[in-house]
Each structure stands twice: as C-alpha cells, then as structure tokens.
C-alpha cells in the first residue's frame, strides 16, 4: 500500500477500527468511569457505585492501591477509601490500566513481535514517564502520565489485527535495516501507529491530553504548548525503553533524547541517567502490580 494523504490515512484507520471490534471496544464499566471522572459534577460516591458492581475491577483497584507502587501507609480495605485517598482521577487511571491489559494478548505474528512484548514495553514507558514527571519542576499529573505510557503504542494492536501481513513486513524491514518505523508503516500500511492510536482513543472518548500523547509521542513539537509536555515525557521514556530494548523496541530505536526535550521539562541528563539505572527494578515492581 503506497504512502497516502491524511485523508487516505483516515480511511485506512476507520476501516481497521470497524474490522477489529473486539479490540476497539472498552468494557462498559471503564467507559462509565471515564464519563464520571470527566464530569465536574460527579462525586466519589458516583465512582464507587460503578466500581463496586464490578468485583474483578474492585479487586484490581485495591491490589494497585496497596502495592509499593503507591506507597500508601497501611492497608486500604475498601474501594471508597481508595477513592478518598487517591482521588477520582487516579482511580480512573487504575481502571483504564486494568481494562487495557487484556488487549495485549494474541499470537506472535513475527519473530520480533509478540503482544506480550508490547505490553512489557508499554509498562516500561509508563514507569519511566512517571519517574520523569516526578523530577520535572513543571506540574504534570503522574497518574495521567503513567496511563499515557501504557497506551502510547496501542495503535500497533490495531495494525497487528487488521493488517497482520503488512505489519509483519514493517517489523521485519525495520529489524533488518535502520529504517524509520513510522515512515515504513505509512508506506506499507497507509497510516502509522500514532494515527491508529488516535482513532482508537477518540472512539473510547479518552481525555484530550491522553489522545494527544498517543497521537504525537513521536513528534510532540507539533502540539500546542498546553499538550506538549506530556507527549514529550512519553517521547523521552519511549526512546529510553527502546534503547534499553525493553519489550518491543523498534518504534524509537533510532531516535535520541535531545537537550531541547530535557529543557522543555526542566530535567538534566544526569537525572535521566539516574532514572535509567533505576528502571529495571521499578519495571519489575510495576509488572507484578499490573499482572
């Protein structure tokens, strides 16, 4: 499939989303949670009423809240207490993480690609982005950043299912030669994983800043100032994880973290190296928490 215009890419994305309804559908409870949290009139009680009716989700929320990941004192035994301690937004993000983990399953389509490899990479980027956000003097919600990291490459799941042969060709070509992954996707599939990710997260009615991070994590400079910081955080975290070959690493393996990126977030290269050194331990902890 030849490289096309933005209109052609939209047709490719829309066709793929229509064909993979099982991936493109979030659990109803997650959609409801997002709606509640995005509604300024909602309360903690509204959120609790939804979560308590989904036992599996309730267990997952309590597991995450009580993990070393959040570092809260003592054991939190109820969802309503978790909501009070963490806030609506954090619980929303835990719910999203629990919902999307199930999508990263499926057969291997290439020697270099397995959905579980993509999950490991996504968790790595989430962990790295959260650490970077904590170092940055600029206000960035670390829970939102973590979810942005988890979903940044979710468009590749659409490619894998809707265009498995073409996607395998992209992977094999980029593995055997130093080609730009996104250019290769556009040439062979007709759209890149950012475009598929935006299509999917728009369908899911995700908040604007999460959609922006998914759709522009390879080119955050194209975003407005308001949205650029989070996408840049994901960009840096993605490059680090690809260089460290954490999970599926081809999408940004040829890219480098620039001084401009670091300056935008107000962090130093020394801080970044410290984060890189801590990443394996933090990744192992997060994988256990999200399992």
C-alpha positions, 0 to 999 in steps of 0.5 A: 500500500503506497504512502497516502494523504491524511485523508487516505490515512483516515480511511485506512484507520476507520476501516481497521477500527470497524474490522477489529471490534473486539479490540476497539471496544472498552468494557462498559464499566471503564467507559462509565468511569471515564464519563464520571471522572470527566464530569465536574459534577460527579462525586466519589460516591458516583465512582464507587457505585460503578466500581463496586458492581464490578468485583474483578475491577474492585479487586484490581483497584485495591491490589494497585492501591496497596502495592509499593507502587503507591506507597500508601501507609497501611492497608486500604480495605475498601474501594471508597477509601481508595477513592478518598485517598487517591482521588477520582482521577487516579482511580480512573487511571487504575481502571483504564490500566486494568481494562487495557491489559487484556488487549495485549494478548494474541499470537506472535505474528513475527519473530520480533513481535509478540503482544506480550512484548508490547505490553512489557514495553508499554509498562516500561514507558509508563514507569519511566514517564512517571519517574520523569514527571516526578523530577520535572519542576513543571506540574504534570499529573503522574497518574495521567502520565503513567496511563499515557505510557501504557497506551502510547503504542496501542495503535500497533494492536490495531495494525497487528489485527487488521493488517497482520501481513503488512505489519509483519513486513514493517517489523521485519524491514525495520529489524533488518535495516535502520529504517524509520518505523513510522515512515515504513508503516505509512508506506506499507500500511497507509497510516502509522501507529500514532494515527491508529492510536488516535482513532482508537482513543477518540472512539473510547472518548479518552481525555484530550491530553491522553489522545494527544500523547498517543497521537504525537509521542513521536513528534510532540513539537507539533502540539500546542504548548498546553499538550506538549509536555506530556507527549514529550515525557512519553517521547523521552521514556519511549526512546529510553525503553527502546534503547534499553530494548525493553519489550518491543523496541523498534518504534524509537530505536533510532531516535535520541533524547535531545537537550531541547526535550530535557529543557522543555521539562526542566530535567538534566541528563544526569537525572535521566541517567539516574532514572535509567539505572533505576528502571529495571527494578521499578519495571519489575515492581510495576509488572507484578502490580499490573499482572 
